[in-house]
Amino acid sequence: MSVTLLVPVLDEAKALPALVERFGALDPAPAEIMLVDGGSTDDTVAIARTAGWRILESERGRAKQINAGVKAAAGKLVCVVHADTLPPVDMVAVIEETLADQSIALASFTPVIRGPEKTRWGTTIHNWAKTWYAPLITRPHLFFRGVRLLFGDHAMFFRREEFLSIGGCTPGDAVMEEADLCVKFARLGKVKMVPRRVYTSDRRITEWGALKANWIYFKVGIYWALGLRSRMARHYPDVR
């Protein structure tokens, strides 16, 4: 099946060159790479255009940008990749092989958080554990069905038609849109994290410090679980 790699962005000129290089090394190559821009004021769009990516302009907001991108995607399978996350070179084959199992509705890679100086193993392990304990605490009925809560830097992938059939991301969500997708996709089948790594930037931990970063992640998750969606973005500031 054909694969679209979808990158929702806002002012990611600093992170994008590394992703352009990695995508250029993918084997096999995807059917298309689509940048969905939410109104960048830096060189983000120019970098993607030079790389030959398809460019789509969208209203700002990660959920809205993902919805617009999936709707316009040419591929039957779609993987959402954050601009600061680097996948393995065989990611397209991993996506195709995983979704060949019709019982799997939504899947992701396993993220490792690292920066130029070190790998953040503490937060990496906590994020892995969170895919288990978050649904146990917030959606126990789904946890006991084997559903895991995945997050954006995991590089999540799914079938385009199924994404559209469940209504996509909740449009107003600026963060935690991926947790909502897990709940929605659970109606259709398994939600799974595959044991293949992607490497995602530690820029938030560098900016906030490890303890503060994990506290912010936890707090935003609790707001989502309690339905306090309007508070989430306020407590999750942008870091570029």
ChimeraX attribute file (.defattr): number of C-alpha atoms within 10 A of each C-alpha:
attribute: neighborCount
match mode: 1-to-1
recipient: residues
	/A:1	15
	/A:2	14
	/A:3	25
	/A:4	24
	/A:5	27
	/A:6	26
	/A:7	25
	/A:8	28
	/A:9	26
	/A:10	21
	/A:11	18
	/A:12	22
	/A:13	20
	/A:14	13
	/A:15	16
	/A:16	22
	/A:17	17
	/A:18	15
	/A:19	19
	/A:20	19
	/A:21	12
	/A:22	15
	/A:23	20
	/A:24	13
	/A:25	13
	/A:26	16
	/A:27	13
	/A:28	11
	/A:29	19
	/A:30	20
	/A:31	17
	/A:32	18
	/A:33	25
	/A:34	24
	/A:35	25
	/A:36	27
	/A:37	25
	/A:38	19
	/A:39	16
	/A:40	15
	/A:41	11
	/A:42	13
	/A:43	14
	/A:44	21
	/A:45	26
	/A:46	13
	/A:47	16
	/A:48	20
	/A:49	14
	/A:50	9
	/A:51	15
	/A:52	13
	/A:53	18
	/A:54	15
	/A:55	17
	/A:56	16
	/A:57	16
	/A:58	19
	/A:59	13
	/A:60	17
	/A:61	20
	/A:62	27
	/A:63	22
	/A:64	22
	/A:65	26
	/A:66	24
	/A:67	22
	/A:68	19
	/A:69	26
	/A:70	26
	/A:71	14
	/A:72	12
	/A:73	21
	/A:74	17
	/A:75	19
	/A:76	16
	/A:77	25
	/A:78	27
	/A:79	25
	/A:80	23
	/A:81	23
	/A:82	23
	/A:83	25
	/A:84	21
	/A:85	24
	/A:86	23
	/A:87	23
	/A:88	17
	/A:89	17
	/A:90	14
	/A:91	23
	/A:92	25
	/A:93	16
	/A:94	16
	/A:95	22
	/A:96	16
	/A:97	11
	/A:98	21
	/A:99	18
	/A:100	11
	/A:101	10
	/A:102	11
	/A:103	12
	/A:104	18
	/A:105	23
	/A:106	28
	/A:107	24
	/A:108	27
	/A:109	24
	/A:110	23
	/A:111	26
	/A:112	24
	/A:113	22
	/A:114	19
	/A:115	14
	/A:116	8
	/A:117	7
	/A:118	9
	/A:119	16
	/A:120	16
	/A:121	12
	/A:122	11
	/A:123	19
	/A:124	18
	/A:125	13
	/A:126	12
	/A:127	22
	/A:128	17
	/A:129	11
	/A:130	17
	/A:131	19
	/A:132	16
	/A:133	17
	/A:134	21
	/A:135	23
	/A:136	18
	/A:137	12
	/A:138	16
	/A:139	16
	/A:140	14
	/A:141	12
	/A:142	18
	/A:143	18
	/A:144	11
	/A:145	12
	/A:146	16
	/A:147	25
	/A:148	27
	/A:149	25
	/A:150	31
	/A:151	22
	/A:152	17
	/A:153	24
	/A:154	28
	/A:155	28
	/A:156	24
	/A:157	25
	/A:158	24
	/A:159	20
	/A:160	21
	/A:161	14
	/A:162	16
	/A:163	22
	/A:164	13
	/A:165	11
	/A:166	13
	/A:167	12
	/A:168	24
	/A:169	24
	/A:170	16
	/A:171	15
	/A:172	13
	/A:173	19
	/A:174	19
	/A:175	22
	/A:176	24
	/A:177	21
	/A:178	23
	/A:179	22
	/A:180	20
	/A:181	22
	/A:182	25
	/A:183	18
	/A:184	19
	/A:185	23
	/A:186	19
	/A:187	12
	/A:188	16
	/A:189	16
	/A:190	20
	/A:191	26
	/A:192	21
	/A:193	22
	/A:194	14
	/A:195	10
	/A:196	16
	/A:197	17
	/A:198	21
	/A:199	21
	/A:200	23
	/A:201	22
	/A:202	24
	/A:203	16
	/A:204	17
	/A:205	19
	/A:206	12
	/A:207	12
	/A:208	13
	/A:209	12
	/A:210	16
	/A:211	10
	/A:212	13
	/A:213	18
	/A:214	18
	/A:215	11
	/A:216	17
	/A:217	15
	/A:218	14
	/A:219	15
	/A:220	22
	/A:221	20
	/A:222	17
	/A:223	16
	/A:224	21
	/A:225	18
	/A:226	10
	/A:227	11
	/A:228	12
	/A:229	19
	/A:230	13
	/A:231	12
	/A:232	22
	/A:233	14
	/A:234	12
	/A:235	14
	/A:236	16
	/A:237	10
	/A:238	9
	/A:239	11
	/A:240	13
